[in-house]
């Protein structure tokens, strides 16, 4: 060999043959060579692949041919060569099963450690276990090759393991311990841990120092936890007295009927008991998500319910980071919306952020549905009033307010001196605060009425929002208007005083529109994997999660828009509804490619895949590679 050998692997023996066909050799000169093991040309170099760094581990993975598999499509047999490089990258390429030539190379960053590759058995098929900074599993699911991180600690070595108790297990070395485990819930994107709460969670914020979750929970027409336990105990005692009166009748099998003694009336199974609608129950919880355990739980009294929460650092640094919670007392929606009072509670963190201590409580004239920190002060949306507060000794002090919002403020975001206010019925309003004049004014708003359910600040001029009809949209302030506002010494105040059509002088433009078909309750900008692209994550009221990834090149936009167009024509929905009509249910779909539709391409018959690929001047393998690249940028 021309260079020192770093690693090698022998391909699996094909069905109907007695010996393997290929040997892969990785060298420290950053190359991978495929050698023949055929007796006629043994050790003959068939192909050479250059890689970015020296390979640490090699593994052949064979995919058996299938007809009408899990996804209903036919898949030919194929052989993949996987290489773990010293830079932490997994390199994957297709090996021609006849000539040994390499093609269709793909790579993905897995972690800071060089991946070590091991063959394991999953669902009766060969799969690949990659051990880097965290373990990853590569396997075939419904015709797709999925590479998924495992929710487990860092492993050093691993091997397949089978016994009577564990048919498809893995034995692995973790530090100085030997672990035997099985891999479950294949095909799921996320691993979840359920943490039971007292009431329905409404909002939460992150405690900045210890990274603890501080959340508010509230329910209408419900009992407190103590009242629920008391009612349950009273029910048990009544049932027990009835049993004693009947002579302790036993069941036919001789059991006393107390097998479900732990919790025979589980609230999770039978539902929580209800009381009159005038009653509210609510609490504030500090939760350590790593443990997971609750470090502090404050129950609100006097029929108060919490509706908003935020962390705030006031100019006065005496207390550091404080917690602001907006509550309402005896709130009713029917027959007429009414309440006794609204409050803003200010808490400080004690015991290293694990507990809360009430500093003071300020009464306000509306329900504070939105709170946000702004330039060392607290912004509060109280009904249709946007108000700026500062911290006082016994209560919050009013500094400035604007009463010109149309309905009810439900969200507030800030960036520099701009304030982005979400109205419950009238979409977004862009505001500015002039410190020298101590004045808040609106300089731009939206032309479309939107019933906001979620919002998120994207950049200086752009906001993302969702309405209660299942639409997701982005609005952006035109660049020339934004520059004019920033360069104007009055900050657009003169135009604001003049007004336009009973609204702001400037209007935002809708740049993205997409109908999800489910009410979106949360929006967040995040990157889910190291080195992955930043995307907008949304959650819906029915429990689904989705992501929107921005394209960085015009070529990608053209490719996926044409692929979506062909799939609309060649693969219509099962019930016959037009795909574009669905995505444009309320507003015409704009500048969004439906990834769920594009992901159905691998499930099409091979002749239909080739037909669509020919229309796009590509091969089916190139389309599948493109889909995998975009998927790997998200998760």
N, C-alpha and C positions, 0 to 999 in steps of 0.2 A: 504494500500500500504506500502511496506517496507520502502520507502524513501519519502521525500517531493516532491510534484508534481510541475514541472517547466512549463509544457505546455501539451496540449492535442488537439486531433482533431478526428472528427467522419468521417468515410468513406462515400462517396456519396451513395445514395440509388440505388442499381442496378435496371436495367429495368425489370419490371414485379414483383417487390417486393414492400412491403409497409414499410419496415424498414431497416435501415442499419445493416450490419453484424459485423463491427469491430469498436473498439475504440482504438486509440493509445495514450499512456500516456508516457511523458518524465519526468524523475526524476533527481534530483540533484546528485544521486549516479552514474551518467554517464551510464544510461540504458534507453532503450525504450521498453515498453511492449505493446503487442497487446492483447486486452481483447475482449471477445465475447459479443455481444449484443443480441444474440439469446435467446428467452424466456426459452429454455430448459437448457442452461448453461450460464446464464447471469453473466457477470463479471468474467468469468473463464479466467485465463491467458493462452493464446494459444502459445505465443512465446516471447522470450526475446532477445534483441539485445544490446550488449555492444558497446559503442562509446567512442571516445577519450576524450571528454569533455562533460559538461552538455549541453543538448539541450535547445535552446532558443525558437524555434518555430517548429511546426509540420504541415504537410499538406499532405493529401491524394490526388493523382492525378490519375484519371481513364482514360484509353485510350480505346475508343470504338473499337469493332471488325470492320474490313473493308475488303471488297473483291474488288480487282482491284482498289486500292486507287490511290493517286496522282502519285506514282511511278510505278503503274501497278502491284504491288505485293499484296498478301493477308496477313493480320495481325490479329492475334487473340486478343481478349479483354485481358487487363492486368491492374493491380492495382499497383501503385507505392507509396511508403511512402517517403516523403522528410523531412529532419530534418536540421534545421540551428543550428550549434553548436556555443558555445561561443568563440571558437578559430577562427571564420570566415570561417569555412569549411561547405560546403553543403554536407550532407550525403544522398544518395539515394539508396533505396533497393526495390526489388520486393516482393509484398505480394501475397501469394497463395490465390486465390479467394474462395477456398473451406476450406482449413485447417487453413489459417492464418499464415502459416510458412513464415519466411523471408529468402530470398536468393539473390544472385547476387548483393552484396553491392558495391557501387561506391562512391567516394568522390572527391570533387574539392574545392580548396581554392578560395574564392570569394573576400575577403577584410579583413580589420582590424577589422571591426565591425561584431558582430554576425548577421547573416542573419535573417530577419523577412520575413516569407512566407505568401503570400496572393493569393487567387484564383481569376483569371480574365477570361474574355471571349475574345478569339481571333479567328476570322474566324468561329464563331459558335461552337467552341470547348473550353473546359476548359484548361487553361494554368496557369502557376505559375509565380508570380512576386516576386523576391528575392531582398530585400532592405538591402544592406550592405554599404560599403564605396561608392559604386555606384549601381544603380539599374540594375538587370539582369532579363531577361525573358526566361523561360523554356517552350518550346512548341514543338509540333510534326509537322515536315515539311518533306514531301515526304518520310514518313516511318522512319525518323530519329528523335530522341529527341535532340533538339538543345538548348543549354544554351548560350544566347548571351547578352553581355552588351548593355544597352541602352545609347544613346547619350543624357543624361539628367542630371540635377543636383541631388545631394543627397536628397533622400526622407525619411520621417520618417514612415508614414503609408499610406496604399493605399487600395482601394476597387474598384470593378467593378461598372461601371456607364453607364446607357443607357438613351437616350432621343430622341426626334424627330430629333434634329440636329446632335446628336452623338450616332449612333446605338451601337457601341462597344467602349466605352471610359473607362478611368480610372480616378478616383478622388483621389487625394493624398495630403498629407501635406508636404510642403517643408519649414522648418523654421517656420515663422509665417504667411505663405501664403497658401491658398488653391488652388490647381491647378487641372484643368480638361484637359486631353490630350488624344490623340489617338495614337496607335502604328501602324506605317506604314512600308512598304518595308520589309516585313518579308522574311526570307530566304537569305537576303544579308549579307555578312560577314562584310563589312566595311560600315561606314557612311562617306560620302564624302561631302566636301564643295568646290564648284567651285569658283575660283578667276580669273576674266578676266585679261589677260596680253596684252601688246602692240604687242609683237612679239613672235616667237617660243622660249620657254625656252630651254636653252642648258645645263647649269650646275648650281648648287647652293651649297653654303657652309653655315655653321651655325656660326653666330657671337657668340663667346664663352661667352661674358659677359651677354648680354641681351637675348640670345637665339633667335635672329632675323635671318631671312633667307636673304642671299645676293645672288642674282641670276643674271646671264647674259642671255640676250635675243638677238637673231639676226635672220634676214631673208635676203635672196638674191632675187633681182628683186622685191622689194616691196617699197611702199611709206612710208614716216614717218607718224606719227600720225597726225601732223599738216597738211601735204599735203593731207592726206585722208579726213580730215574734210573740208579742202578748196575745194576739188573736189566735195564732197557731197553737200556743200552749193551752189556751182556753178550749179550743176545739178538741185537742187531744184529751184533756181532762173530762170533757163532756162525753166523748166516745168511750173512755175508760169506765166512767160511771155506768154507762149503758151496758157495757160488757159485764160488769159486776152484777148488775140487776138481772141479767139473763143467765147467771150462773157460769160465767166464763166459758161460753160455748166455744169448743175448739173446732178446728177445721177437720175435714174427713181424713187427711193424712196424719193427723195427730199433732200438727204444728199449732202454735198458739196464735198465729196470724200476725205476729210482730216481726216478720222477716224484714219488712221495710222500715225498721225502727229508726234508721239513720235520718231519713227525711221522706216520709210517705206522701206528704203534700208539697212537693217541690214547686217553688214559685216559677222556676224556669220552665217547668213542664206544664203546669196548669194555669200560668198567668198570675200577675200580681193583683191582689184585691183592690177594688176601687172604692172611693168615697165620693162625697159631694164635690162638684166641679169648682166650688169656691176655694177649695183648699189646695195649697202648693207645698211641696217638699223640695228642699234643695240643700246641697252641701258643696264645700270646696275641699278638694283632695290634692295632697302632694304625694306623687307616686314615683318611686325609683324603678325605671323600666328594666334595669339590669338584673335586679334581684329575682322577680318583681315583687315589691311589697309597698304598702302604704305607710308613709312616715308621719303623715298628719291628716286629720279629717275634722273639718269644722262644719257642724250642722247649723244652717241658718234658721233663726227663730221668727216668730210673729208673722207667719204666712208670707215670708219673703222668698223670692226666687231669683237666682242669678242668671243674667242674660249676656253679659260681656265681661271680658277679662283682658288685661295686658300688663306687662312689666314696664316700669317707668323710672328713669333717673332724673330727679329734679335738680335744679341749679344748686340747691342746698344739699351738700354732700354728706350731711350728718348721718343719714340712715342708709346711704348707698342705694342699691336697687330695691324698689318697692313694688308691691303688687296692687293694682287697682281692679276692683270688681264692681260692675254695675248691676243693681238689683231693683226689683219692683215689688211692692207690697199689695197683696189681694188683687192681682191683675185678673180681669175678666174680659172675654171676647164676645159673649152673647148674653142678653140681646143687644147690648151696646158696649163698646170697649170702654172700660173704666178701671181705675186703680186708686188706691188710697194715697200712695206716695212713691217716689223713686229715690234711690240712694246710690251714692258712690262710696264704697268702702276702700280705705287705704290700709294695707297690711305691710308689715316689714318681716323679712326673713330672719329667723333666729335658729340657733342650734345648727350652724353651718348650712343654712338653707333647707333644713329638713322640716322645720315647723314655721307656723305663721303667728304673728301677734298683731292684733288690731290697734292701729294708731288713732284713727277717728273715722267718722261716718258723716257724710254731707248729704243733706236732703236736696233734691232737685225737683223741678216741676213736671218732668216727663220720665219716660222709661229710657234709661241709657243703654241703647242697643249696640253702641260702638264706642270703643275707647282706643286711644293710640298715643304714644309718646311723640312729642314734637318740640325740638329745640329746648330741652330741659324743662318742659311743661307738659301738661296733660290735655289732649284734645278729646272732647266728649261729644257724641251725637245724641242729643236728648230730644226725642221726637223729631221735629223739623228744624231744630236749632243746632248749629255747630258752635261750640263754646270752648274757650281756652282757659284752663285753670292752672293756678300755681299752688304750691304747698304752703299751708298755714299751720299754726300751732294746734288749733282745735278743729279746723275744717279747711276745705279747699276754697281758694279765693278766686273769684271771677276776674279775668283780665280782658277778654275780648269775646265777641260773639257775632254770628251772622244768622238772621232769621229768614232768609230768602229761599230756603230749599223747599221744593214743592210738597213733599209728603213726609216720609220718615227716613232718617239716616240709618242705614244698616251696616255700613262698612266705611272705614277710614284707613287710608294708606298715606305715608309721607315719604318724600325724597327731597333733600335739600330744603328749599323754601316753598316747594309745591305740596299741596294737599289734594289727594284724590278721594272724593267722597262718593259713595254709592248710595243712591236713593232706592227705596224699596220698589218704586214703580216707574222711575224716570232715569234709569241707567246711571252713568257716571257724570260727575261735575268736577272740573279742574279748578282749583282755588290757589290763591297766593296770600301770603301774610306779609304785610309791610310793618316791620318792627318800629320804624321811625314814626309812623302814624297810628300804630297799634290797631290795624284794621284788617279784616278778612274779607276778600271779595272773590267772586266767581268770574273767571275769564273765558271758560269754554264748557260746553255741555254736549250731550248727544241729541240727535234729531229723532231717534226712535225711542218710544216708551218700552222699557224692559223691566220685568218683575225679577229683580236680582235675587238669586239664591246663593251665589258664591262669587268671589272676586279675588284678583291677585295683581300686584304691581309687577310689570314686566321690565320696563325701562323708563327713561325720563319722560317720554311722550306716549307710552303705550300701556294700556290696561287690558287684562283678560277678565271676562265675566261670563256668567251662566244664568239663564232665566228659568222660571218654573215650568216652562213648556219643553224643556229638554234641549235647548239650544246653547251652544258654546260659541263665543264670539270674542274678537279682539278689536279694540278701537285705538286709533292713533291720532294725535294732534299733528296737523300738517307741518312740515319742517319750516316753511316760511313764516307761519303763524307763531311757532315756537321761538324762532329766532327774533321775531318782532317783539314778543312779550319779554324776552330776556334783555333785549337792547333798549327797550322803552324805559326811560328813567322813572315813569310812573307805574311801570309794570302792567300796562294795559288798563289802568284804573279809569282813565277818561272814557275809554270805550265801554267799560263796564257800567259806568254811570248812565250812558246813553241807552244801553240795552238793545235788544233785537228780537222782535217777535215774542215779547214777554219772556225772553230767555237771555242767555249769555251772548256776547257779541261774536264769539267764534264757535265753530262746530267741529267736533271730532269726526274722523272718517272711519268707517268700518272696513278693516283690512282682511279679516278672517271671519267666516261664518260656517257652522257645521251643526247639523241636527244629530245629537247623540241618541235620542229616543228614551232617555231616562233623566230624571231630575238630578242635576249635579249639585252636591252639597259641599264640596271642598275643592280648592285649586291650590297647587303648590309647585314652585319651581325647584327642581332637584336633579342630581345626578346619582343614579342608583348603583353604578359600578365604578371602580377606580379607572380613570382614563376614559370613561364613557361620556357621551354628549349630554349637555344640560337640556332637560325637557320639562314640559308642563305635565304634572301628574294630576289626574282628577279622580274623585270618588263619587259614586252615585248613591241615591237613596235605597236602591235595591241591592247594594253591596258589591258592585263591580268596580274595578280599577282600570284606568286607561291612561295613555300617555300620548302627547303630541310632541314630535321631534322636528325642529326646524331644519330644512334643507340648506346646505351650504354651497351648492353649485347648481347652475341652470341645467346641466346635463341630467342630474338626478331628477329634477322637476319634470323635464320632458319625458324621461324614461318612465317614471311611475305614473304620470298622467296618461300616457299612451297605454301602459299596461292596464290601468284601471278602466280605460275606455273599452279595450278589447274584452276584459272580463265581464263588463256590464252586458256586452252583446252576446258573448259566447257562453256565459255561465249565469243566467238570470236567477233571481231568488226563487226559492221553492214554491212560494205561494203566488208567484206571478206579479208581485208589486214591482213597479219600476224603481231601480236602485236610486237613480238621481232624484226622483220624486220624493222618496223617503228622506234622503239627506237634505232636501230642500223643503221640508214640510212647512216651515213658517217663513223662512227667508231663503233666497237662492244660495246654494252652497258656493263658497268662495275660497279658493286658494288652500284647500285641504284635500289630501289624498286619503282615501279610505283604506287604511292598512289591513283591516280585517278582511276586506274583499281581495286585496292583493295576496294575502297569506293563503288564500284558497287555490292559488296556482298549482302547488305540488299535488293537490288532490284530484286534478283534472286527468282524464285519460291521456296517455302518451301522445297519441296522434293530435289531440287538441292542444297539448303543450307545444308540440312542434309547429303547429299552424300559427299559434300566437307568437312564438319565437321568430318564425320567419317574417311575420309582419313587422316585428321590431328589429329585424336584421341582427338577431342574436341567436344563440343556442339555448335550449332549456337549462343547461348547466349554468350558463352565465346569468340567467334570470334568477335561478335559485341562489347563486352566490350573492347577487345584489340584495335579495331579500334577507339573506342571513347577515350581511354586513350591516344593514339598517337595524335589524333586530338586536345585533350585538352591541350597537351604540346605546341602546336603551337598557338592556338587561342581559 
